[in-house]
């Protein structure tokens, strides 16, 4: 049991629909308590944590919401407008839309868009000192289609 406790736990779950479960100092919080309940419940059970007690504190505008995760600014966006500003301020952007590669290359922040989530499924991430240090997708090689 002591070995399990020594393994660093992830700081973030991004469901395949782009909803978030974030580790905060006092426990886990969710970006949306109604959507993706099954994924959230399984994730928290595997971490021996109870259900996320509340909705994550956020600052929202018309196209998305921002969260503080450790020392990193995380932004969840639903549209491309305003993405240039988010690229300057955030360390990680979760986009529920596809982000063109030319725009992604110009962005200082790491971007995980709808296409990546569709190809590789949900993901968990580790943050250290305000930097994204590791991502693990549910399906890193993409879906297995035996008929192909």
DSSP file (Angstrom, degrees, kcal/mol; ACC not computed):
  #  RESIDUE AA STRUCTURE BP1 BP2  ACC     N-H-->O    O-->H-N    N-H-->O    O-->H-N    TCO  KAPPA ALPHA  PHI   PSI    X-CA   Y-CA   Z-CA
    1    1 A X     >        0   0    0      0, 0.0     4,-1.6     0, 0.0     3,-0.0   0.000 360.0 360.0 360.0 -35.0    0.0    0.0    0.0
    2    2 A X  H  >  +     0   0    0      1,-0.2     4,-1.0     2,-0.2     0, 0.0   0.862 360.0  55.4 -64.3 -35.4    2.9    2.4    0.7
    3    3 A X  H >> S+     0   0    0      1,-0.2     4,-0.7     2,-0.2     3,-0.6   0.909 105.0  52.4 -63.8 -41.9    4.2    2.1   -2.8
    4    4 A X  H >4 S+     0   0    0      1,-0.2     3,-0.8     2,-0.2    -1,-0.2   0.887 107.3  52.4 -60.4 -39.9    0.8    3.1   -4.3
    5    5 A X  H 3< S+     0   0    0     -4,-1.6    -1,-0.2     1,-0.2    -2,-0.2   0.747 103.9  58.1 -69.3 -23.4    0.8    6.2   -2.1
    6    6 A X  H << S+     0   0    0     -4,-1.0     2,-0.4    -3,-0.6    -1,-0.2   0.656  82.1  98.9 -81.5 -16.1    4.2    7.2   -3.4
    7    7 A X  S << S-     0   0    0     -3,-0.8     2,-0.1    -4,-0.7    -3,-0.0  -0.581  86.0-112.3 -74.3 126.7    3.1    7.3   -7.0
    8    8 A X        -     0   0    0     -2,-0.4     2,-0.2     1,-0.1    -1,-0.1  -0.383  31.3-138.4 -61.6 129.3    2.4   10.9   -8.1
    9    9 A X        -     0   0    0     -4,-0.1    -1,-0.1    -2,-0.1    38,-0.0  -0.609  23.7-101.2 -87.6 148.8   -1.3   11.3   -8.8
   10   10 A X        -     0   0    0     -2,-0.2   116,-0.3     1,-0.1    -1,-0.1  -0.236  18.3-149.0 -66.4 159.6   -2.5   13.3  -11.8
   11   11 A X  S    S+     0   0    0    114,-2.7    12,-2.5     1,-0.2     2,-0.3   0.541  74.8  34.4-102.4 -12.0   -3.7   16.9  -11.3
   12   12 A X  E     -AB  22 125A   0    113,-1.5   113,-2.1    10,-0.2     2,-0.4  -0.997  52.2-163.3-151.9 137.0   -6.2   17.0  -14.1
   13   13 A X  E     -AB  21 124A   0      8,-2.5     8,-2.0    -2,-0.3     2,-0.5  -0.990   9.1-169.8-115.0 130.7   -8.7   14.8  -16.0
   14   14 A X  E     -AB  20 123A   0    109,-2.9   109,-2.5    -2,-0.4     6,-0.2  -0.980  18.3-143.4-116.3 115.9  -10.0   16.0  -19.3
   15   15 A X    >   -     0   0    0      4,-2.9     3,-2.3    -2,-0.5   106,-0.0  -0.247  30.1-102.0 -71.9 166.8  -13.0   13.9  -20.5
   16   16 A X  T 3  S+     0   0    0      1,-0.3    -1,-0.1     2,-0.1   105,-0.1   0.672 125.8  55.6 -66.5 -13.4  -13.3   13.1  -24.2
   17   17 A X  T 3  S-     0   0    0      2,-0.1    -1,-0.3   100,-0.0    97,-0.1   0.383 123.1-106.0 -95.0   2.1  -16.0   15.8  -24.3
   18   18 A X  S <  S+     0   0    0     -3,-2.3     2,-0.2     1,-0.3    -2,-0.1   0.584  71.7 141.0  88.1  10.7  -13.6   18.4  -22.9
   19   19 A X        -     0   0    0      1,-0.0    -4,-2.9    13,-0.0     2,-0.3  -0.586  40.9-134.3 -86.4 154.0  -15.0   18.6  -19.3
   20   20 A X  E     -A   14   0A   0     -6,-0.2    11,-2.7    -2,-0.2    12,-0.5  -0.803  23.3-171.1-116.9 146.4  -12.5   19.0  -16.5
   21   21 A X  E     -AC  13  30A   0     -8,-2.0    -8,-2.5    -2,-0.3     2,-0.4  -0.978  26.0-169.6-128.0 120.3  -11.8   17.5  -13.1
   22   22 A X  E     -AC  12  29A   0      7,-2.7     7,-2.4    -2,-0.4     2,-0.5  -0.866  22.3-126.0-117.9 142.4   -9.0   19.5  -11.3
   23   23 A X  E     + C   0  28A   0    -12,-2.5    47,-0.3    -2,-0.4     2,-0.2  -0.748  33.3 179.4 -84.9 128.0   -7.1   18.8   -8.2
   24   24 A X  E >   - C   0  27A   0      3,-3.2     3,-1.6    -2,-0.5    45,-0.1  -0.717  45.6 -94.6-117.8 172.6   -7.2   21.7   -5.7
   25   25 A X  T 3  S+     0   0    0      1,-0.3     3,-0.1    -2,-0.2    -2,-0.0   0.843 125.1  39.8 -57.9 -35.0   -5.7   22.1   -2.3
   26   26 A X  T 3  S-     0   0    0      1,-0.2     2,-0.3     0, 0.0    -1,-0.3   0.172 128.0 -70.5-104.4  18.1   -8.8   20.9   -0.6
   27   27 A X  E <  S-C   24   0A   0     -3,-1.6    -3,-3.2    25,-0.0     2,-0.3  -0.865  72.8 -31.1 131.9-164.0   -9.8   18.1   -3.0
   28   28 A X  E     -C   23   0A   0     -2,-0.3    25,-0.9    -5,-0.2    26,-0.5  -0.713  47.2-172.6 -97.3 142.6  -11.2   17.6   -6.5
   29   29 A X  E     -Cd  22  54A   0     -7,-2.4    -7,-2.7    -2,-0.3     2,-0.3  -0.935  12.2-140.0-130.5 156.2  -13.5   20.0   -8.3
   30   30 A X  E     -Cd  21  55A   0     24,-1.8    26,-3.2    -2,-0.3    -9,-0.2  -0.882  13.6-142.0-119.4 147.3  -15.3   19.6  -11.6
   31   31 A X  S    S+     0   0    0    -11,-2.7     2,-0.3    -2,-0.3   -10,-0.1   0.781 100.1  18.1 -74.4 -26.2  -16.0   22.1  -14.5
   32   32 A X        -     0   0    0    -12,-0.5    -1,-0.3     3,-0.2   -13,-0.0  -0.920  62.9-166.2-147.8 117.0  -19.4   20.6  -14.9
   33   33 A X  S    S+     0   0    0     -2,-0.3    -1,-0.1    -3,-0.2    -2,-0.0   0.654  88.2  47.9 -80.3 -14.5  -21.1   18.5  -12.3
   34   34 A X  S >  S+     0   0    0      2,-0.1     3,-0.5     3,-0.0     2,-0.2   0.823  99.6  68.0 -95.7 -34.2  -23.9   17.2  -14.6
   35   35 A X  T 3  S+     0   0    0      1,-0.2    -3,-0.2     2,-0.1     5,-0.1  -0.580 104.4  10.1 -91.6 150.7  -21.9   16.1  -17.7
   36   36 A X  T 3> S+     0   0    0     -2,-0.2     4,-2.1     1,-0.1    -1,-0.2   0.836  72.5 156.1  56.8  39.1  -19.5   13.1  -17.9
   37   37 A X  H <>  +     0   0    0     -3,-0.5     4,-2.8     1,-0.2     5,-0.2   0.879  67.7  53.5 -62.9 -39.1  -20.5   11.8  -14.5
   38   38 A X  H  > S+     0   0    0      2,-0.2     4,-2.6     1,-0.2     5,-0.2   0.955 110.7  45.0 -63.7 -49.8  -19.4    8.3  -15.2
   39   39 A X  H  > S+     0   0    0      1,-0.2     4,-2.3     2,-0.2    -1,-0.2   0.909 115.4  48.9 -59.6 -42.4  -15.9    9.2  -16.3
   40   40 A X  H  X S+     0   0    0     -4,-2.1     4,-2.5     2,-0.2    -1,-0.2   0.925 111.4  48.8 -63.2 -45.6  -15.5   11.6  -13.3
   41   41 A X  H  X S+     0   0    0     -4,-2.8     4,-2.5     2,-0.2    -2,-0.2   0.925 113.0  46.5 -62.7 -45.8  -16.7    9.0  -10.9
   42   42 A X  H  X S+     0   0    0     -4,-2.6     4,-2.2     2,-0.2    -1,-0.2   0.923 112.4  51.0 -63.3 -44.5  -14.4    6.2  -12.2
   43   43 A X  H  X S+     0   0    0     -4,-2.3     4,-0.6    -5,-0.2    -2,-0.2   0.933 113.5  44.1 -57.7 -48.2  -11.4    8.7  -12.2
   44   44 A X  H ><>S+     0   0    0     -4,-2.5     5,-2.8     1,-0.2     3,-0.7   0.874 110.6  54.4 -68.5 -37.4  -12.1    9.7   -8.6
   45   45 A X  H ><5S+     0   0    0     -4,-2.5     3,-1.8     1,-0.2    -1,-0.2   0.900 104.4  55.0 -62.1 -39.9  -12.7    6.2   -7.4
   46   46 A X  H 3<5S+     0   0    0     -4,-2.2    -1,-0.2     1,-0.3    -2,-0.2   0.697 109.6  48.0 -67.4 -17.6   -9.3    5.1   -8.8
   47   47 A X  T <<5S-     0   0    0     -3,-0.7    -1,-0.3    -4,-0.6    -2,-0.2   0.219 114.7-117.3-103.5  12.0   -7.7    7.9   -6.8
   48   48 A X  T < 5S+     0   0    0     -3,-1.8     2,-0.3     1,-0.2    -3,-0.2   0.849  71.5 136.7  54.3  37.2   -9.6    6.8   -3.6
   49   49 A X      < -     0   0    0     -5,-2.8    -1,-0.2    -6,-0.1    -2,-0.1  -0.826  54.6-119.1-112.7 151.8  -11.3   10.2   -3.6
   50   50 A X        -     0   0    0     -2,-0.3   -22,-0.2     1,-0.2     3,-0.1  -0.324  54.5 -63.5 -79.0 171.2  -14.9   11.0   -3.0
   51   51 A X        -     0   0    0      1,-0.2    -1,-0.2    -2,-0.1     2,-0.1  -0.204  68.8 -86.5 -53.4 142.0  -17.1   12.7   -5.6
   52   52 A X        -     0   0    0      1,-0.2   -23,-0.2    -3,-0.1    -1,-0.2  -0.348  42.0-148.2 -54.0 122.0  -16.0   16.2   -6.6
   53   53 A X        +     0   0    0    -25,-0.9     2,-0.3    -3,-0.1    -1,-0.2   0.800  63.8   1.7 -71.4 -30.9  -17.7   18.3   -3.9
   54   54 A X  E    S-d   29   0A   0    -26,-0.5   -24,-1.8     3,-0.0     2,-0.2  -0.908  82.1 -79.2-150.2 173.1  -18.3   21.4   -5.9
   55   55 A X  E     -d   30   0A   0     -2,-0.3   -24,-0.2   -26,-0.2     3,-0.1  -0.571  59.0 -98.7 -77.6 143.0  -18.0   23.1   -9.2
   56   56 A X        -     0   0    0    -26,-3.2     2,-0.2    -2,-0.2    -1,-0.1  -0.325  37.7-107.0 -64.1 139.5  -14.5   24.5  -10.0
   57   57 A X        +     0   0    0     11,-0.1    11,-0.4    -3,-0.1     2,-0.3  -0.508  55.2 171.1 -65.1 134.1  -14.0   28.2   -9.3
   58   58 A X        -     0   0    0     -2,-0.2     2,-0.5     9,-0.1     9,-0.2  -0.947  40.7-139.4-146.3 159.9  -13.8   29.8  -12.7
   59   59 A X  E     -F   66   0B   0      7,-1.7     7,-2.2    -2,-0.3     2,-0.3  -0.974  36.8-173.6-121.6 112.8  -13.7   33.1  -14.6
   60   60 A X  E     +F   65   0B   0     -2,-0.5     5,-0.2     5,-0.2     2,-0.2  -0.768  16.7 174.7-113.9 152.6  -15.9   32.9  -17.7
   61   61 A X  E >   -F   64   0B   0      3,-2.7     3,-0.5    -2,-0.3    -2,-0.0  -0.649  57.3 -70.2-131.7-164.6  -16.7   35.0  -20.7
   62   62 A X  T 3  S+     0   0    0      1,-0.2     3,-0.1    -2,-0.2    -2,-0.0   0.739 129.1  33.8 -66.0 -23.8  -18.7   34.4  -23.8
   63   63 A X  T 3  S-     0   0    0      1,-0.2    15,-3.5    14,-0.0    16,-0.6   0.464 123.1 -28.7-115.1  -1.7  -16.3   31.9  -25.3
   64   64 A X  E <   -FG  61  77B   0     -3,-0.5    -3,-2.7    13,-0.3     2,-0.3  -0.997  54.0 -97.7 174.4-174.6  -14.8   30.0  -22.4
   65   65 A X  E     -FG  60  76B   0     11,-2.6    11,-3.2    -2,-0.3     2,-0.4  -0.965  21.3-144.0-134.1 148.2  -13.7   29.7  -18.8
   66   66 A X  E     -FG  59  75B   0     -7,-2.2    -7,-1.7    -2,-0.3     2,-0.3  -0.884  16.1-175.0-113.8 146.4  -10.4   30.0  -17.0
   67   67 A X  E     - G   0  74B   0      7,-3.3     7,-2.9    -2,-0.4     2,-0.6  -0.944  23.2-129.6-135.0 153.7   -9.1   28.0  -14.0
   68   68 A X  E     - G   0  73B   0    -11,-0.4     2,-0.5    -2,-0.3     5,-0.2  -0.939  25.0-179.4-104.9 125.2   -6.1   28.1  -11.8
   69   69 A X  E >   - G   0  72B   0      3,-3.2     3,-2.8    -2,-0.6     2,-0.3  -0.947  64.1 -51.6-128.3 108.8   -4.4   24.8  -11.4
   70   70 A X  T 3  S-     0   0    0     -2,-0.5   -45,-0.1   -47,-0.3    58,-0.0  -0.494 120.9 -28.5  57.8-123.7   -1.3   24.8   -9.2
   71   71 A X  T 3  S+     0   0    0     -2,-0.3     2,-0.4    -3,-0.1    -1,-0.3   0.274 122.1  98.9-101.0  10.1    0.7   27.7  -10.7
   72   72 A X  E <   -G   69   0B   0     -3,-2.8    -3,-3.2    59,-0.1     2,-0.6  -0.794  67.5-136.8-104.6 139.6   -0.7   27.2  -14.2
   73   73 A X  E     -G   68   0B   0     -2,-0.4    18,-3.0    -5,-0.2    19,-1.5  -0.837  24.1-167.7 -89.6 124.1   -3.6   29.1  -15.9
   74   74 A X  E     -Gh  67  92B   0     -7,-2.9    -7,-3.3    -2,-0.6     2,-0.4  -0.941   1.2-165.9-115.3 135.1   -5.8   26.6  -17.7
   75   75 A X  E     -Gh  66  93B   0     17,-2.4    19,-3.1    -2,-0.4     2,-0.5  -0.975  10.4-160.4-125.2 134.9   -8.5   27.8  -20.1
   76   76 A X  E     -Gh  65  94B   0    -11,-3.2   -11,-2.6    -2,-0.4     2,-0.3  -0.969  20.9-171.3-111.2 119.1  -11.4   25.9  -21.6
   77   77 A X  E     -Gh  64  95B   0     17,-2.5    19,-2.7    -2,-0.5   -13,-0.3  -0.850  27.2-170.3-117.4 149.2  -12.7   27.5  -24.8
   78   78 A X  S    S+     0   0    0    -15,-3.5     2,-0.3    -2,-0.3   -14,-0.1   0.340  77.6  31.4-112.9   1.7  -15.7   26.8  -27.0
   79   79 A X  S    S-     0   0    0    -16,-0.6    -1,-0.1     2,-0.2    18,-0.1  -0.975  74.7-120.6-154.1 160.7  -14.8   29.1  -29.9
   80   80 A X  S >  S+     0   0    0     -2,-0.3     3,-2.1     2,-0.1     4,-0.3   0.735  80.4 102.9 -78.9 -23.0  -11.7   30.3  -31.7
   81   81 A X  T 3  S+     0   0    0      1,-0.3    -2,-0.2     2,-0.1    -3,-0.1  -0.390  89.1  18.8 -64.2 136.9  -12.3   33.9  -31.1
   82   82 A X  T 3> S+     0   0    0     -2,-0.1     4,-1.9    -5,-0.0    -1,-0.3   0.413  87.9 120.3  84.6  -1.5  -10.2   35.3  -28.3
   83   83 A X  H <>  +     0   0    0     -3,-2.1     4,-2.6     1,-0.2     5,-0.2   0.855  66.6  60.9 -65.8 -33.9   -7.8   32.3  -28.6
   84   84 A X  H  > S+     0   0    0     -4,-0.3     4,-1.0     1,-0.2    -1,-0.2   0.913 107.1  45.4 -59.4 -42.4   -4.8   34.6  -29.3
   85   85 A X  H >> S+     0   0    0     -3,-0.2     4,-1.4     1,-0.2     3,-0.6   0.911 111.9  51.4 -66.4 -42.2   -5.2   36.3  -25.9
   86   86 A X  H 3X S+     0   0    0     -4,-1.9     4,-2.8     1,-0.2    -2,-0.2   0.868 103.4  60.1 -61.8 -35.9   -5.6   33.0  -24.2
   87   87 A X  H 3< S+     0   0    0     -4,-2.6    22,-0.3     1,-0.2    21,-0.3   0.823 107.0  46.3 -61.7 -31.4   -2.4   31.8  -25.9
   88   88 A X  H << S+     0   0    0     -4,-1.0    -1,-0.2    -3,-0.6    -2,-0.2   0.814 121.9  34.0 -79.2 -31.1   -0.5   34.6  -24.2
   89   89 A X  H  < S+     0   0    0     -4,-1.4   -16,-0.2    -3,-0.1    -2,-0.2   0.751 105.6  70.2 -99.4 -27.0   -2.0   34.1  -20.7
   90   90 A X     <  -     0   0    0     -4,-2.8   -16,-0.2    -5,-0.2     3,-0.1  -0.537  52.5-157.9 -98.7 158.6   -2.6   30.3  -20.3
   91   91 A X  S    S+     0   0    0    -18,-3.0    19,-2.1     1,-0.3     2,-0.3   0.650  88.8  24.0 -97.3 -25.0   -0.2   27.4  -19.9
   92   92 A X  E     -hi  74 110B   0    -19,-1.5   -17,-2.4    17,-0.2     2,-0.5  -0.994  65.3-165.8-144.9 133.5   -2.8   24.9  -21.2
   93   93 A X  E     -hi  75 111B   0     17,-2.9    19,-2.8    -2,-0.3     2,-0.6  -0.985   4.1-163.5-122.6 127.2   -5.9   25.4  -23.4
   94   94 A X  E     -hi  76 112B   0    -19,-3.1   -17,-2.5    -2,-0.5     2,-0.5  -0.954  16.4-166.3-106.4 117.4   -8.6   22.8  -23.8
   95   95 A X  E     -h   77   0B   0     17,-2.7   -17,-0.2    -2,-0.6    19,-0.2  -0.905  23.7-159.4-112.1 129.0  -10.7   23.6  -26.9
   96   96 A X  S    S+     0   0    0    -19,-2.7     2,-0.3    -2,-0.5   -18,-0.1   0.336  83.4  59.9 -84.5   8.0  -14.1   22.0  -27.6
   97   97 A X  S    S-     0   0    0    -20,-0.3    17,-1.5   -18,-0.1     2,-0.4  -0.837 100.8 -91.3-124.6 164.8  -13.5   23.0  -31.3
   98   98 A X        -     0   0    0     -2,-0.3     2,-0.5    15,-0.2    -2,-0.1  -0.649  37.1-147.5 -77.6 132.9  -10.7   22.0  -33.7
   99   99 A X        -     0   0    0     -2,-0.4    14,-0.1    -4,-0.1     5,-0.1  -0.897  21.0-116.7-102.6 124.1   -7.8   24.5  -33.6
  100  100 A X    >>  -     0   0    0     -2,-0.5     4,-2.2     1,-0.1     3,-0.6  -0.280  21.3-122.9 -59.1 144.5   -6.0   25.0  -37.0
  101  101 A X  H 3> S+     0   0    0      1,-0.2     4,-2.3     2,-0.2     5,-0.2   0.844 110.3  57.7 -61.1 -34.9   -2.4   23.9  -36.9
  102  102 A X  H 3> S+     0   0    0      1,-0.2     4,-0.9     2,-0.2    -1,-0.2   0.875 109.9  45.0 -63.6 -35.5   -1.1   27.3  -38.0
  103  103 A X  H <4 S+     0   0    0     -3,-0.6     4,-0.5     2,-0.2     3,-0.2   0.872 110.8  53.3 -74.4 -37.6   -2.8   28.8  -35.0
  104  104 A X  H >< S+     0   0    0     -4,-2.2     3,-1.0     1,-0.2    -2,-0.2   0.881 105.2  54.8 -64.3 -38.6   -1.6   26.1  -32.6
  105  105 A X  H 3< S+     0   0    0     -4,-2.3    -1,-0.2     1,-0.2    -2,-0.2   0.806 106.8  51.6 -65.4 -29.1    2.0   26.7  -33.8
  106  106 A X  T 3< S+     0   0    0     -4,-0.9     2,-0.4    -3,-0.2    -1,-0.2   0.550  92.0  97.7 -83.1  -7.4    1.7   30.4  -32.9
  107  107 A X    <   -     0   0    0     -3,-1.0     4,-0.1    -4,-0.5   -19,-0.1  -0.666  59.3-157.6 -91.2 134.0    0.4   29.7  -29.4
  108  108 A X  S    S+     0   0    0     -2,-0.4    -1,-0.1   -21,-0.3     2,-0.1   0.796  76.0  77.0 -72.9 -30.7    2.7   29.7  -26.4
  109  109 A X  S    S-     0   0    0    -22,-0.3     2,-0.3     1,-0.1   -17,-0.2  -0.421  92.6-105.4 -81.5 154.9    0.3   27.4  -24.5
  110  110 A X  E     -i   92   0B   0    -19,-2.1   -17,-2.9    -2,-0.1     2,-0.5  -0.651  40.1-152.7 -72.6 134.3   -0.1   23.7  -24.9
  111  111 A X  E     -i   93   0B   0     -2,-0.3     2,-0.5   -19,-0.2   -17,-0.2  -0.954  19.0-175.5-118.4 131.1   -3.4   23.1  -26.8
  112  112 A X  E     -i   94   0B   0    -19,-2.8   -17,-2.7    -2,-0.5     2,-0.1  -0.976  22.6-173.9-119.0 113.2   -5.6   20.0  -26.6
  113  113 A X     >  -     0   0    0     -2,-0.5     4,-2.1   -19,-0.2     3,-0.2  -0.438  40.8 -93.3-107.0 179.1   -8.5   20.4  -29.1
  114  114 A X  H  > S+     0   0    0    -17,-1.5     4,-2.3     1,-0.2   -16,-0.2   0.846 122.0  56.2 -60.0 -36.5  -11.6   18.5  -30.0
  115  115 A X  H  > S+     0   0    0      2,-0.2     4,-2.2     1,-0.2    -1,-0.2   0.912 107.4  47.6 -63.6 -43.0   -9.8   16.6  -32.7
  116  116 A X  H  > S+     0   0    0     -3,-0.2     4,-2.6     1,-0.2     5,-0.3   0.910 113.0  48.3 -65.1 -42.1   -7.1   15.3  -30.3
  117  117 A X  H  X S+     0   0    0     -4,-2.1     4,-2.0     1,-0.2    -1,-0.2   0.876 111.8  50.5 -66.0 -36.2   -9.7   14.2  -27.8
  118  118 A X  H  < S+     0   0    0     -4,-2.3    -2,-0.2    -5,-0.2    -1,-0.2   0.892 115.9  42.2 -67.0 -39.1  -11.7   12.5  -30.5
  119  119 A X  H  < S+     0   0    0     -4,-2.2    24,-0.4    -5,-0.2    -2,-0.2   0.870 132.0  19.7 -74.9 -37.4   -8.6   10.6  -31.8
  120  120 A X  H  < S-     0   0    0     -4,-2.6    19,-2.5     1,-0.2    18,-0.3   0.443  96.5-137.2-119.7  -1.8   -7.2    9.6  -28.4
  121  121 A X     <  -     0   0    0     -4,-2.0    -1,-0.2    -5,-0.3    -2,-0.1  -0.217  53.2 -10.8  78.4-168.9  -10.0    9.9  -25.9
  122  122 A X        -     0   0    0     15,-0.1    16,-3.0    -4,-0.1    17,-0.4  -0.053  67.3-156.7 -58.8 164.6   -9.9   11.3  -22.4
  123  123 A X  E     -BE  14 137A   0   -109,-2.5  -109,-2.9    14,-0.3     2,-0.3  -0.979  14.8-147.7-144.4 157.9   -6.6   12.3  -20.8
  124  124 A X  E     -BE  13 136A   0     12,-2.2    12,-2.7    -2,-0.3     2,-0.3  -0.938  21.6-164.8-120.3 150.9   -5.0   12.8  -17.4
  125  125 A X  E     -BE  12 135A   0   -113,-2.1  -114,-2.7    -2,-0.3  -113,-1.5  -0.970  14.4-143.5-139.5 151.1   -2.2   15.3  -16.9
  126  126 A X  E     - E   0 134A   0      8,-2.4     7,-2.4    -2,-0.3     8,-1.2  -0.938  15.1-163.3-114.1 136.2    0.5   16.1  -14.3
  127  127 A X  E     + E   0 132A   0     -2,-0.4     2,-0.4     5,-0.2     5,-0.2  -0.966   8.4 179.1-120.8 133.5    1.5   19.7  -13.5
  128  128 A X  E >   - E   0 131A   0      3,-2.7     3,-1.9    -2,-0.4    -2,-0.0  -0.995  69.9 -13.0-136.0 131.3    4.6   20.7  -11.6
  129  129 A X  T 3  S-     0   0    0     -2,-0.4     3,-0.1     1,-0.3    -1,-0.1   0.850 129.2 -51.8  49.6  41.6    5.7   24.2  -10.8
  130  130 A X  T 3  S+     0   0    0      1,-0.2     2,-0.4   -58,-0.1    -1,-0.3   0.630 117.2 108.9  76.1  13.5    3.1   25.7  -13.2
  131  131 A X  E <  S-E  128   0A   0     -3,-1.9    -3,-2.7   -59,-0.1     2,-0.6  -0.953  73.3-118.6-126.1 144.1    4.2   23.5  -16.2
  132  132 A X  E     +E  127   0A   0     -2,-0.4    -5,-0.2    -5,-0.2     3,-0.1  -0.691  37.6 169.5 -75.7 118.0    2.6   20.6  -17.9
  133  133 A X  E     +     0   0A   0     -7,-2.4     2,-0.3    -2,-0.6    -6,-0.2   0.667  57.5  12.6-108.6 -20.4    5.0   17.7  -17.4
  134  134 A X  E     -E  126   0A   0     -8,-1.2    -8,-2.4     2,-0.0     2,-0.4  -0.969  51.2-170.2-159.9 140.7    3.1   14.7  -18.5
  135  135 A X  E     -E  125   0A   0     -2,-0.3     2,-0.4   -10,-0.2   -10,-0.2  -0.995   4.7-170.7-128.6 137.5   -0.1   13.7  -20.4
  136  136 A X  E     -E  124   0A   0    -12,-2.7   -12,-2.2    -2,-0.4     2,-0.2  -0.961  11.6-153.6-130.2 116.9   -1.5   10.2  -20.7
  137  137 A X  E >   -E  123   0A   0     -2,-0.4     3,-0.6   -14,-0.2   -14,-0.3  -0.510  21.7-126.8 -83.8 153.8   -4.4    9.6  -23.1
  138  138 A X  T 3  S+     0   0    0    -16,-3.0     2,-0.2   -18,-0.3   -17,-0.2   0.844 109.3  20.7 -65.0 -34.0   -6.9    6.8  -22.6
  139  139 A X  T >  S+     0   0    0    -19,-2.5     3,-2.0   -17,-0.4    -1,-0.3  -0.632  71.4 173.7-137.1  74.6   -6.2    5.6  -26.2
  140  140 A X  T <  S+     0   0    0     -3,-0.6    -1,-0.1     1,-0.3     3,-0.1   0.768  81.3  46.8 -60.9 -28.3   -2.8    6.9  -27.2
  141  141 A X  T 3  S-     0   0    0      1,-0.3    -1,-0.3   -21,-0.1   -21,-0.1   0.398 116.0-112.1 -93.2   3.5   -2.7    5.0  -30.5
  142  142 A X    <   -     0   0    0     -3,-2.0    -1,-0.3   -22,-0.1   -22,-0.1  -0.144  56.3 -34.6  86.5 170.8   -6.3    5.9  -31.5
  143  143 A X        -     0   0    0    -24,-0.4     2,-0.7     1,-0.1    -4,-0.0  -0.331  60.4-121.7 -67.4 144.2   -9.3    3.6  -31.7
  144  144 A X        -     0   0    0     -2,-0.0     2,-0.6     3,-0.0    -1,-0.1  -0.769  27.3-174.4 -86.9 120.2   -8.7    0.0  -32.8
  145  145 A X    >   -     0   0    0     -2,-0.7     3,-2.2     1,-0.1    -2,-0.0  -0.886   7.2-168.0-116.8  98.9  -10.8   -0.7  -35.9
  146  146 A X  T 3  S+     0   0    0     -2,-0.6    -1,-0.1     1,-0.3    -2,-0.0   0.708  82.8  63.7 -62.8 -21.6  -10.4   -4.3  -36.7
  147  147 A X  T 3         0   0    0      1,-0.2    -1,-0.3    -3,-0.1    -3,-0.0   0.522 360.0 360.0 -81.5  -4.3  -12.0   -4.0  -40.1
  148  148 A X    <         0   0    0     -3,-2.2    -1,-0.2     0, 0.0    -2,-0.2   0.434 360.0 360.0 -97.1 360.0   -9.2   -1.7  -41.3
